[in-house]
Amino acid sequence: MTDSWERARSVLEAAGIPPDRLAHVGPLGGGTYNTVEELRLTDGGHYVLKVAPTAPGLSHEIRLLSAEAEFCRGAARAEVPAPRVVALDGQWLLMTVCPGDPWNGSLEPAEQAELRRELGGQVARLHRVTGPGFGYPSGVFGPLAPDWRTAFTAMFDALLADARSHGAWLPRPVDEVAAVARAAYDALDEVTVARLVHFDLWPGNILVDRAGAKPGIGGLIDGERMFWGDPLADFVSLALLGDIKKDEPFLEGYRGAGGHAAFDPSARLRLALYRAYLYLIMLIETIPRAYGADHDRWLRETVAPELLAALDEIESAGVS
């Protein structure tokens, strides 16, 4: 195993930063896939280093650091607070640090509502950023697709193939899940512009900065799951295990910044598809990551019912 200090010095040198300025290397919590470390320099420099794992994961978990760099560049274009890329290699990514700590339950209701409005505006700005095609920018499934249906069905099919190959437990058989999803694929044709989707905006990836007179969003982090696609997909993690339609402050901020959030029948079908996709990831990834019995129990008791609800919603729509 490479020593963290040795690796950090090597990364700094590759980034054009004198490695002898390194004063501190320490792990950063919260990540569940990459190794994440904090680097502090004697001149006050402060960075985050992400290192890709060597163990295999799910099919789409290849070259994720290149996707995170793509997200950071997109966020910079949108003027949304997020890490900025300092240097990127195939196995590591060096970024600037955003102020704040992960969103937690310590906020007062009024503070939380105001932050959700602010977050809504930032996500709307992210969704103005367009890409050259649809799908994961890593190229894990080949070149970006010319349409969203082609890209998303490839993503969904690959995930179900992972379920089969890993022998993952699902609350319905894989073939049934595939058949239900296919019934809603026509709704994907409504999406004609590939937009930046973070797809992992749960509270742990939203930093709250308390340095000012009132709390503010310090940064949107961990953009490694990003893809070019339907911005509606971001609403799943933004209301993880919940319903974004009930988050009035967020939607107020999102719409106020020009974001389109109408929940017509087509949009509801697509949202059900994206909920199914994320909850499938959560249920399947536990196999290669070996989270343990307690986490597996939580998945079966909490996440599996949400997957079933998404599939039931598609079926109840009576699409064919």
C-alpha positions in Angstrom: 0.0 0.0 0.0 1.3 3.4 -0.9 2.0 5.7 2.0 -0.4 8.6 2.1 2.3 11.2 2.5 4.4 9.7 -0.3 1.3 9.7 -2.5 0.4 13.3 -1.6 3.8 14.6 -2.3 3.8 12.8 -5.7 0.4 14.4 -6.5 1.5 17.8 -5.5 4.6 17.6 -7.7 2.5 16.4 -10.7 0.2 19.4 -10.1 3.2 21.8 -10.1 3.0 22.5 -6.3 6.3 22.1 -4.4 5.8 18.9 -2.4 8.0 20.1 0.4 5.2 22.4 1.4 3.0 19.5 2.6 2.3 19.9 6.3 -0.7 17.6 6.9 -2.4 14.5 5.3 -5.5 13.1 6.9 -8.6 11.1 5.9 -11.9 12.9 5.2 -15.1 11.0 6.2 -18.3 10.6 4.3 -17.0 9.0 1.1 -18.1 5.4 0.4 -16.2 4.7 -2.8 -13.0 6.6 -3.3 -10.3 7.3 -0.8 -10.6 10.9 0.2 -7.8 12.8 2.0 -7.3 16.4 3.1 -4.0 18.0 2.3 -2.7 21.2 4.1 0.4 23.1 3.1 2.8 25.3 5.1 1.7 28.3 3.0 -2.0 27.9 3.8 -2.9 25.9 0.8 -5.8 23.5 1.4 -6.8 20.7 -1.0 -8.9 17.5 -1.3 -7.3 14.5 -2.9 -9.5 11.7 -4.2 -7.9 8.3 -5.1 -9.8 5.7 -7.0 -10.2 2.2 -5.5 -8.5 -0.8 -7.0 -11.3 -3.2 -6.2 -14.0 -3.6 -8.9 -17.4 -2.0 -8.4 -20.6 -1.8 -10.5 -20.4 -1.5 -14.3 -20.7 2.3 -14.4 -18.1 2.8 -11.6 -15.2 3.2 -14.0 -13.3 6.5 -14.4 -15.5 8.2 -11.9 -12.9 10.8 -11.1 -13.0 12.1 -14.7 -16.8 12.5 -14.2 -16.2 14.4 -11.0 -13.8 16.7 -12.8 -16.5 17.2 -15.5 -19.0 18.1 -12.8 -16.6 20.6 -11.2 -16.0 22.3 -14.5 -19.7 22.5 -15.2 -20.4 23.9 -11.7 -17.7 26.6 -12.4 -19.5 27.5 -15.7 -22.8 27.8 -13.7 -21.1 29.8 -11.0 -22.3 27.3 -8.4 -20.1 26.7 -5.4 -18.2 23.4 -5.8 -14.6 22.2 -5.7 -12.4 23.4 -8.6 -10.1 21.0 -10.3 -6.4 21.5 -9.6 -5.0 18.4 -11.4 -6.4 15.1 -12.6 -4.7 11.8 -13.3 -6.4 8.5 -14.1 -6.3 7.3 -10.6 -6.5 10.6 -8.6 -8.1 14.0 -8.6 -6.8 17.0 -6.7 -9.4 19.7 -5.9 -9.8 22.9 -3.9 -11.7 22.8 -0.6 -15.2 24.2 -0.2 -16.1 25.8 3.1 -18.6 24.2 5.5 -19.7 20.9 6.8 -22.2 18.3 5.5 -25.9 19.3 6.0 -27.2 17.8 9.2 -30.2 18.0 11.5 -28.9 20.9 13.6 -30.5 23.6 11.5 -33.5 25.6 12.7 -36.7 25.2 10.5 -36.4 28.8 9.1 -32.7 28.3 8.3 -33.4 25.0 6.6 -36.2 26.5 4.5 -33.9 29.4 3.4 -31.1 27.0 2.6 -33.4 24.8 0.5 -34.4 27.9 -1.5 -30.8 28.8 -2.0 -30.1 25.2 -3.0 -33.0 25.2 -5.5 -31.5 28.2 -7.3 -28.1 26.6 -7.5 -29.4 23.4 -8.9 -31.4 25.3 -11.5 -28.2 27.1 -12.5 -26.4 23.7 -12.8 -29.2 22.4 -15.0 -28.6 25.2 -17.5 -25.2 23.6 -18.3 -25.6 21.4 -21.4 -23.4 18.6 -22.7 -22.3 17.2 -26.1 -24.5 14.1 -25.7 -26.3 11.9 -23.3 -24.9 9.5 -20.7 -21.9 9.1 -18.5 -19.0 11.3 -19.6 -16.5 8.6 -18.6 -17.4 6.7 -21.8 -17.9 3.5 -19.7 -20.8 2.5 -22.1 -19.2 3.9 -25.2 -19.5 7.4 -26.8 -22.2 9.7 -25.5 -25.6 8.9 -27.1 -27.5 11.1 -29.4 -30.7 10.7 -27.4 -31.7 10.2 -23.8 -33.6 6.9 -24.3 -30.6 5.2 -25.7 -28.3 6.5 -22.9 -30.6 5.7 -20.0 -31.7 2.3 -21.2 -28.1 1.3 -21.5 -27.4 2.6 -18.0 -30.5 0.7 -16.6 -29.7 -2.5 -18.5 -26.1 -2.5 -17.2 -27.3 -2.1 -13.6 -29.6 -5.0 -14.0 -26.8 -7.0 -15.4 -24.8 -6.1 -12.2 -27.7 -7.4 -10.1 -27.5 -10.7 -11.9 -23.8 -11.1 -11.8 -23.5 -10.2 -8.2 -26.5 -12.2 -7.1 -28.0 -9.2 -5.4 -31.2 -9.5 -3.5 -34.1 -7.4 -4.9 -37.7 -7.2 -3.7 -38.8 -8.3 -7.2 -37.1 -10.6 -9.7 -34.7 -8.8 -12.1 -36.7 -9.7 -15.2 -39.8 -8.2 -13.7 -38.0 -5.0 -12.8 -36.7 -4.8 -16.4 -40.2 -5.4 -17.9 -41.8 -2.7 -15.7 -39.1 -0.2 -16.6 -39.4 -0.9 -20.3 -43.1 0.1 -20.1 -42.1 3.6 -19.2 -39.3 4.1 -21.7 -41.5 6.1 -24.2 -41.5 9.0 -21.6 -37.8 9.3 -22.0 -38.3 10.7 -25.5 -39.6 13.9 -23.9 -36.0 14.8 -23.0 -34.2 16.4 -26.0 -31.4 18.4 -24.3 -28.6 16.8 -22.4 -28.1 18.7 -19.1 -25.7 18.4 -16.2 -27.1 16.0 -13.6 -25.2 15.5 -10.3 -27.4 12.6 -9.2 -26.0 12.4 -5.7 -27.3 15.5 -3.9 -28.3 14.0 -0.6 -27.5 16.1 2.5 -24.1 14.6 3.0 -22.9 16.1 -0.3 -24.2 19.6 0.4 -21.9 21.7 2.6 -23.4 24.3 4.9 -21.1 27.3 5.7 -21.8 28.9 9.0 -19.0 31.5 8.8 -21.3 34.4 7.9 -24.1 36.1 9.6 -26.4 33.3 8.5 -25.8 29.8 7.1 -25.3 29.4 3.4 -24.5 26.7 0.9 -20.7 26.3 0.9 -20.4 23.8 -1.9 -21.9 20.9 -3.7 -19.4 18.0 -3.6 -18.8 14.4 -4.7 -20.0 14.9 -8.3 -18.5 11.6 -9.4 -22.0 10.1 -10.2 -22.8 12.9 -12.7 -24.2 12.3 -16.2 -25.6 14.3 -19.0 -29.3 13.7 -19.1 -32.7 14.7 -17.7 -32.4 17.3 -14.9 -35.5 15.7 -13.4 -33.2 12.9 -12.3 -31.6 15.2 -9.7 -34.8 15.4 -7.8 -34.4 11.8 -6.6 -31.3 12.3 -4.4 -32.5 15.8 -3.5 -35.5 14.1 -1.8 -33.8 10.8 -1.0 -36.5 8.3 0.2 -39.0 11.1 0.0 -41.0 13.2 -2.4 -39.5 16.4 -4.0 -43.0 17.7 -4.7 -43.4 18.3 -0.9 -40.2 20.4 -0.7 -41.9 23.8 -1.4 -38.8 25.9 -0.5 -36.6 24.0 -2.8 -39.1 24.2 -5.7 -39.6 27.9 -5.1 -35.9 28.5 -5.4 -35.6 26.2 -8.4 -38.4 27.8 -10.3 -37.4 31.3 -9.3 -34.0 30.7 -10.9 -35.6 29.6 -14.1 -35.7 25.8 -13.5 -38.6 23.8 -15.0 -40.3 21.6 -12.5 -43.8 20.6 -13.7 -45.0 17.1 -12.7 -47.2 16.1 -15.6 -47.8 12.4 -16.3 -44.6 12.1 -18.4 -42.5 13.8 -15.8 -43.9 11.5 -13.0 -43.1 8.4 -15.1 -39.6 9.6 -15.7 -39.2 10.4 -12.0 -40.3 6.9 -11.1 -37.7 5.5 -13.5 -35.0 7.5 -11.9 -36.1 6.6 -8.4 -36.0 2.9 -9.4 -32.5 3.4 -10.9 -31.0 5.0 -7.8 -32.6 2.6 -5.3 -31.4 -0.3 -7.4 -27.9 1.1 -7.2 -28.2 1.3 -3.4 -29.4 -2.3 -3.2 -26.9 -3.8 -5.6 -23.7 -1.9 -4.6 -23.9 -3.4 -1.1 -22.5 -6.7 -2.6 -19.2 -5.5 -3.9 -18.7 -3.0 -1.1 -19.6 -5.5 1.7 -21.3 -2.9 3.9 -22.4 -5.5 6.4 -25.5 -7.0 7.9 -26.9 -3.9 9.6 -26.7 -1.9 6.4 -28.2 -4.7 4.4 -31.1 -4.9 6.9 -31.7 -1.1 6.5 -31.7 -1.5 2.7 -34.3 -4.2 2.9 -36.5 -2.4 5.4 -36.2 1.2 4.0 -34.9 1.3 0.5 -36.6 -1.8 -1.0 -40.1 -0.4 -0.3 -39.2 2.8 -2.1 -38.1 0.8 -5.1 -41.4 -1.2 -5.0 -43.3 2.1 -4.8 -41.5 3.5 -7.9 -42.3 0.3 -9.9 -45.9 0.3 -8.7 -46.3 3.9 -9.8 -45.1 2.9 -13.3 -47.5 -0.1 -13.4 -50.4 1.9 -12.1 -50.0 4.4 -14.9 -51.1 1.7 -17.3 -48.4 2.5 -19.8 -47.5 0.0 -22.5 
